[in-house]
Every structure is written in C-alpha cells, then in structure tokens.
Amino acid sequence: TNLVTGAALATINRLPVLLLPGDTFATRPADPVLQQLEVPYAGDVSVNDCLRPVSRYFDRITRPEALIPAALQAMRVLADPAETGAVTLALPQDVQAEA
C-alpha cells in the first residue's frame, strides 16, 4: 500500500512519477507467486491493479515487444504538465526474463 499512497499523491499533485512494479507471471497458471491475488474467476487480476485508479496511465506488459509503445505513451503522459502524475507499467516476471 505504500506505493499506492505515493502514486495517489503524485497524481493529485501532478508530479511525474514512473512506477515499474513486478507482476505475476503472464503465461503461467495460478500458483502462490509474487504479488498474486486469489481471484478464481479472473486470471488477469493482480495486486498491481490497485494502482489503476491512482495512475494517469496504467499498462500491464504481456509481451516484450509491447514495452516500447507503452513506454512512449507513458513518457507522453509524464511530459504533459496538464496530464502528468503517476504512470504505471506493470512487468510480469516471465516477460522480464524474456526481454
């Protein structure tokens, strides 16, 4: 929750902050792993989803080739004084290893 509080303050005060939290595996079935949230009906929900409401831009990178376009969009948000705030790019562990 410390990261959520910081992200909310950055968004409210229009401070550009880039958040790169690790995330659960994008392609592995549910097991007890880092930051897993037990949701039996949705395999694409993780603890990082709590950052969505407090981020000006949020994206979960599911493939390495999606990182560059998402990073460019994140930088556009961070560079716009009227729109800036917390920007979150969630990086699943298997995508980090593949990249």
Sequence and secondary structure as in RCSB ss.txt:
>XXXX:A:sequence
TNLVTGAALATINRLPVLLLPGDTFATRPADPVLQQLEVPYAGDVSVNDCLRPVSRYFDRITRPEALIPAALQAM
RVLADPAETGAVTLALPQDVQAEA
>XXXX:A:secstr
 HHHHHHHHHHHTT  EEE  EE  SSS   S TT    TT TT  GGGGGGGG SEEEE  SGGGHHHHHHHHH
HHHH TTT SEEEEEEEHHHHHH 
